[in-house]
Amino acid sequence: MTEAEYAKKLEELDRQLNDPDIPMNPARVWALLADLRRDASGSDRALKGARPPGHSTPGPSKPGRAKPPHQGPGQGARPG
């Protein structure tokens, strides 16, 4: 797929997902995603757009330093 065809499909996908005036067509959204993925998996587009520059994949966490679970309202210590 050429860059122009890729861009056209990406624009159509954006319209399908974000334009309130266009009725959602789930089958078309999935077809566009499949086409874009199929093309990106065979080119370097997948690597170019995977993450913004400067972002890296987080490394393994330090052993023994697990984050405490999220405590929502009404959970945790009570003021005394």
Secondary structure, DSSP 4 states (H G I P E B T S, - for coil): --HHHHHHHHHHHHHHHH-TTS---HHHHHHHHHHHHHHHHTSTHHHHTTS-TT-----PPPTT-PPPPP--TT-SPPP-
